[in-house]
Amino acid sequence: MNSILEAGAARFAEFGYPSVKMEDISNACRIKKSTLYHYFPTKDDLLYAIIDEHMDNVLNGVEEVVGRTGKPEDTFLQLLEVYTVKSSESRRRHIVSINDLKFLPPKYQRGLLERQKRVVTCIASALHRLNTAYPRELLKFYAMLLIGMLNWTDVWYRSSGPVIPAELCERVARLFITEFRLHQSDGDRAGLTRFLMAASAEEATVTLSFGQISMLISEPLPEAAVSSPFWWTDERLNGSCSLVECWRSAGFEIDMVHPDSKSGGVRFRRKAALNAHGR
């Protein structure tokens, strides 16, 4: 049966799930179609079996590493090594898991998506250990960012190139460890200033979500900041006094605040643009 899974993964990875017929797979395995249908009654069953086995393999490896005790940096590097090794060992199945899961019916997807979430949770936990003071609402963001990076790397990376797998993992680990170690103080609020100053001079306004602002200042915003625009605009409330210099020193003023804990944010407008409009 493993030969069928390998043949299916190879065809799906190369041609895409919708373009492959069961007959193509039976021919590749040199077995009768009736034998193929005995093991996998439908093409969906075959795709599910390929992704199911691969996800179990990855999840078991990731959870085993996160369950270990030791230095957070070592655990994080081991996590990257396990993820990349599991992916490279079954590269075609990994590509199929990334590209073709969406073609499965909902009844097949539910369990697979739940395991994806568990992988994200494991990575977020490893990141949290690097800096327990890092804003928790950003852990999933960075976990998803890392997974996207690793998944895409698996598409183009070749271990026979100038960077060997161990060095690849070390370089990726260094990027994230540096970020999380960099902000072990009470935050680097100048990150917001640097971001605004880096905006193109042609942009009269810059809009940032509350989550993005939290990421830039390396600390969560208080409840008042995401529920009331006055926290940002009325200095008599002393709400934004500690942040106001971040945008003012970059040459911006508050243009609009959209209060909402999930989708809210702030639009900053350049002072020159404000003057040009007679404001």
Backbone torsions as a table, in degrees:
resi	resn	phi	psi	omega
1	MET	NA	-30.9	179.9
2	ASN	-61.6	-34.2	178.7
3	SER	-64.5	-31.8	177.5
4	ILE	-69.3	-43.9	178.9
5	LEU	-62.2	-41.4	179.4
6	GLU	-64.6	-43.5	179.8
7	ALA	-65.5	-41.6	178.5
8	GLY	-63.7	-44.2	179.4
9	ALA	-62.3	-40.4	-179.6
10	ALA	-63.9	-44.2	-178.7
11	ARG	-70.2	-44.0	179.9
12	PHE	-63.3	-41.5	-178.8
13	ALA	-65.6	-37.5	-176.3
14	GLU	-82.2	-40.4	-171.9
15	PHE	-111.3	-13.0	-177.0
16	GLY	90.3	139.3	-174.4
17	TYR	-53.9	-47.2	-176.1
18	PRO	-62.8	-26.0	-174.0
19	SER	-87.1	-11.8	-175.1
20	VAL	-95.2	136.8	176.9
21	LYS	-105.2	155.3	177.2
22	MET	-60.1	-32.8	178.4
23	GLU	-62.2	-36.7	178.1
24	ASP	-60.8	-39.9	-177.4
25	ILE	-73.1	-40.9	178.4
26	SER	-64.0	-37.0	177.2
27	ASN	-65.7	-40.6	-179.9
28	ALA	-65.2	-34.1	179.6
29	CYS	-86.0	-11.7	-176.5
30	ARG	59.5	46.0	175.5
31	ILE	-128.0	163.4	178.3
32	LYS	-72.9	152.1	178.2
33	LYS	-61.1	-35.1	-179.9
34	SER	-62.9	-35.8	177.7
35	THR	-67.8	-41.8	178.5
36	LEU	-61.8	-45.0	-178.9
37	TYR	-69.8	-21.4	176.2
38	HIS	-64.8	-41.1	179.9
39	TYR	-83.5	-37.5	-176.8
40	PHE	-134.6	97.6	-176.9
41	PRO	-57.9	-30.0	179.7
42	THR	-135.9	164.8	176.9
43	LYS	-66.8	-31.5	175.9
44	ASP	-61.2	-40.1	179.2
45	ASP	-62.1	-40.2	179.4
46	LEU	-66.5	-45.7	179.3
47	LEU	-61.6	-42.5	179.5
48	TYR	-61.2	-44.0	-178.7
49	ALA	-62.1	-39.0	179.4
50	ILE	-63.4	-50.0	-177.0
51	ILE	-71.1	-39.4	-178.8
52	ASP	-58.8	-48.5	-179.2
53	GLU	-64.8	-41.9	-179.0
54	HIS	-66.6	-43.9	-179.2
55	MET	-64.3	-38.7	176.8
56	ASP	-61.1	-42.2	-179.1
57	ASN	-62.2	-46.4	179.6
58	VAL	-66.4	-48.3	-176.6
59	LEU	-62.3	-43.8	179.6
60	ASN	-60.8	-40.8	178.9
61	GLY	-66.1	-43.1	-178.9
62	VAL	-66.7	-45.5	-178.8
63	GLU	-65.6	-33.9	178.7
64	GLU	-64.5	-41.3	-179.8
65	VAL	-68.2	-45.2	-177.6
66	VAL	-65.1	-26.4	179.1
67	GLY	-76.2	-8.2	-179.7
68	ARG	-78.6	159.7	172.2
69	THR	-104.5	154.0	-178.8
70	GLY	150.1	-174.9	-179.7
71	LYS	-64.0	135.4	-179.3
72	PRO	-55.4	-38.6	-179.4
73	GLU	-65.2	-39.9	179.1
74	ASP	-66.3	-42.6	179.4
75	THR	-62.1	-42.2	-178.8
76	PHE	-64.7	-42.6	177.9
77	LEU	-63.7	-42.2	177.9
78	GLN	-62.5	-36.1	178.2
79	LEU	-62.2	-45.1	178.1
80	LEU	-62.9	-41.9	-178.9
81	GLU	-63.2	-43.1	179.8
82	VAL	-64.4	-45.3	-178.4
83	TYR	-62.0	-45.6	-178.1
84	THR	-70.7	-36.5	178.6
85	VAL	-66.5	-46.7	179.3
86	LYS	-60.6	-37.4	179.9
87	SER	-69.5	-44.4	-176.2
88	SER	-72.5	-30.3	179.1
89	GLU	-64.2	-30.7	177.8
90	SER	-133.2	62.1	-171.9
91	ARG	-57.6	-43.4	-179.1
92	ARG	-65.5	-40.3	178.8
93	ARG	-66.1	-35.3	178.5
94	HIS	-64.9	-43.5	178.4
95	ILE	-62.9	-41.3	177.7
96	VAL	-62.9	-40.2	179.0
97	SER	-61.8	-36.5	-179.6
98	ILE	-74.4	-44.9	-169.9
99	ASN	-89.8	-31.9	-165.5
100	ASP	-112.9	-3.3	178.8
101	LEU	-56.8	-34.3	-176.5
102	LYS	-63.2	-18.2	-178.8
103	PHE	-83.6	-11.0	-179.5
104	LEU	-76.6	148.5	174.6
105	PRO	-62.6	155.6	-178.2
106	PRO	-52.7	-37.4	-177.7
107	LYS	-62.7	-29.3	176.7
108	TYR	-82.3	-33.4	-173.1
109	GLN	-71.6	-32.4	-170.2
110	ARG	-54.7	-52.4	-178.6
111	GLY	-65.5	-36.0	-179.9
112	LEU	-68.4	-42.6	179.1
113	LEU	-65.4	-33.7	177.6
114	GLU	-64.5	-38.6	178.0
115	ARG	-70.3	-33.9	174.2
116	GLN	-59.7	-42.9	179.8
117	LYS	-63.2	-36.8	179.6
118	ARG	-66.5	-36.0	175.9
119	VAL	-63.7	-44.4	178.6
120	VAL	-60.5	-42.6	179.7
121	THR	-61.7	-41.3	179.1
122	CYS	-62.9	-44.7	-179.5
123	ILE	-66.2	-41.4	178.0
124	ALA	-61.6	-37.3	178.4
125	SER	-64.8	-41.3	178.3
126	ALA	-65.6	-37.1	177.3
127	LEU	-66.8	-39.8	-179.9
128	HIS	-60.5	-36.1	180.0
129	ARG	-66.6	-27.8	179.0
130	LEU	-65.3	-32.7	179.2
131	ASN	-158.3	97.7	-175.5
132	THR	-67.2	-13.9	179.3
133	ALA	-90.9	-5.7	-177.8
134	TYR	-66.2	140.3	-177.8
135	PRO	-52.1	122.4	-175.6
136	ARG	-63.8	-31.3	-178.1
137	GLU	-68.5	-12.0	179.6
138	LEU	-98.2	-8.3	-176.9
139	LEU	-63.6	-44.3	179.2
140	LYS	-64.9	-37.9	178.1
141	PHE	-57.0	-49.0	-178.2
142	TYR	-71.9	-32.3	176.8
143	ALA	-63.7	-44.2	178.7
144	MET	-67.0	-37.0	177.4
145	LEU	-61.7	-43.2	179.8
146	LEU	-65.7	-44.3	179.3
147	ILE	-61.3	-43.4	177.8
148	GLY	-60.8	-40.9	178.8
149	MET	-63.1	-46.8	-177.7
150	LEU	-67.5	-40.4	179.7
151	ASN	-64.1	-42.0	179.9
152	TRP	-69.8	-37.5	177.4
153	THR	-57.5	-38.0	-178.5
154	ASP	-63.3	-22.9	-179.3
155	VAL	-76.8	-40.8	-173.4
156	TRP	-106.2	-21.5	-173.2
157	TYR	-73.4	139.0	175.0
158	ARG	-126.2	125.8	-176.8
159	SER	-65.7	-16.2	179.2
160	SER	-83.2	-1.6	-179.0
161	GLY	-79.0	-168.6	-175.5
162	PRO	-70.1	-19.9	-179.9
163	VAL	-109.3	113.5	-179.0
164	ILE	-75.1	159.5	-176.1
165	PRO	-53.4	-42.0	-179.2
166	ALA	-62.4	-40.1	179.8
167	GLU	-69.8	-37.1	177.4
168	LEU	-57.9	-48.3	-179.8
169	CYS	-62.6	-40.5	-179.8
170	GLU	-63.5	-40.6	-178.9
171	ARG	-68.1	-42.6	178.0
172	VAL	-65.3	-43.1	179.1
173	ALA	-59.5	-40.2	-178.3
174	ARG	-61.8	-37.9	179.6
175	LEU	-59.5	-46.5	-175.5
176	PHE	-79.7	-39.2	178.6
177	ILE	-62.7	-40.2	178.3
178	THR	-61.2	-44.0	179.7
179	GLU	-61.6	-46.0	-175.2
180	PHE	-76.2	-31.6	177.3
181	ARG	-76.7	-27.5	-176.5
182	LEU	-63.0	-31.8	-173.4
183	HIS	-112.3	47.2	178.0
184	GLN	-84.9	-5.8	175.3
185	SER	-84.0	-157.0	-179.3
186	ASP	-80.2	6.3	177.2
187	GLY	124.9	158.5	179.7
188	ASP	-118.1	78.4	-173.8
189	ARG	-66.2	-18.2	178.0
190	ALA	-65.7	-12.6	177.6
191	GLY	-60.4	-35.5	177.4
192	LEU	-67.2	-41.9	177.8
193	THR	-60.9	-46.9	-179.1
194	ARG	-62.1	-39.1	180.0
195	PHE	-64.1	-46.0	-179.0
196	LEU	-66.7	-38.9	179.5
197	MET	-67.0	-26.7	-179.5
198	ALA	-82.0	-10.3	-179.8
199	ALA	-64.9	145.7	-179.3
200	SER	-58.9	141.0	179.9
201	ALA	-63.4	-18.9	179.8
202	GLU	-78.4	-14.0	-179.6
203	GLU	-87.1	111.6	178.2
204	ALA	-73.4	-30.0	180.0
205	THR	-130.6	154.2	175.0
206	VAL	-133.2	124.1	-179.4
207	THR	-109.0	129.2	179.6
208	LEU	-128.5	138.5	174.4
209	SER	-74.2	163.8	177.6
210	PHE	-62.0	-35.3	178.1
211	GLY	-64.0	-40.7	178.5
212	GLN	-65.6	-40.2	178.6
213	ILE	-64.0	-42.8	177.5
214	SER	-57.9	-41.0	-180.0
215	MET	-65.3	-40.9	-177.4
216	LEU	-69.6	-34.2	180.0
217	ILE	-95.0	-1.7	175.7
218	SER	59.7	37.1	174.2
219	GLU	-164.2	152.1	-179.1
220	PRO	-71.2	147.9	175.1
221	LEU	-78.7	148.6	177.6
222	PRO	-70.0	161.7	-178.1
223	GLU	-57.0	-38.3	-178.9
224	ALA	-61.7	-31.7	-177.4
225	ALA	-69.0	-31.4	-177.8
226	VAL	-96.8	-3.6	-177.9
227	SER	-113.6	-17.9	-176.6
228	SER	-139.6	127.1	177.4
229	PRO	-66.8	-20.9	-177.8
230	PHE	-67.3	-24.6	178.0
231	TRP	-59.4	-31.5	-177.2
232	TRP	-91.5	-30.7	-168.9
233	THR	-107.1	-23.8	-176.5
234	ASP	-105.1	99.0	-175.8
235	GLU	-69.9	-13.7	177.9
236	ARG	-66.6	-22.6	178.8
237	LEU	-81.5	-8.8	179.7
238	ASN	57.9	20.3	-178.3
239	GLY	-73.0	-48.8	-173.2
240	SER	-101.5	12.2	-175.2
241	CYS	-55.7	-36.8	-177.3
242	SER	-75.2	-13.8	-179.6
243	LEU	-109.9	-19.5	-170.7
244	VAL	-57.2	-35.5	-179.6
245	GLU	-68.4	-20.0	178.9
246	CYS	-61.0	-48.0	-179.2
247	TRP	-86.8	-29.9	179.3
248	ARG	-66.5	-41.1	179.7
249	SER	-68.4	-18.3	177.0
250	ALA	-91.5	-1.6	177.9
251	GLY	88.6	26.3	-178.2
252	PHE	-122.2	160.1	171.4
253	GLU	-130.8	164.7	176.7
254	ILE	-74.2	127.3	178.8
255	ASP	-103.3	-40.7	-179.8
256	MET	-159.3	145.0	176.2
257	VAL	-125.1	128.8	177.0
258	HIS	-111.0	99.9	-176.5
259	PRO	-75.2	120.3	176.1
260	ASP	-171.4	126.5	-173.9
261	SER	-65.0	-24.4	-176.9
262	LYS	-103.1	-42.1	-174.1
263	SER	-121.1	9.3	-176.8
264	GLY	-78.1	170.8	179.3
265	GLY	-177.3	-170.6	-175.6
266	VAL	-130.8	137.8	173.1
267	ARG	-107.2	121.5	178.1
268	PHE	-99.3	140.6	178.2
269	ARG	-123.4	138.9	179.3
270	ARG	-62.3	143.0	179.9
271	LYS	-61.6	-37.4	178.3
272	ALA	-61.2	-39.1	179.5
273	ALA	-68.8	-36.5	176.5
274	LEU	-60.9	-45.6	-179.9
275	ASN	-64.6	-37.4	-178.6
276	ALA	-64.3	-27.8	179.7
277	HIS	-96.6	11.0	175.8
278	GLY	71.6	29.5	-177.8
279	ARG	-99.7	NA	NA
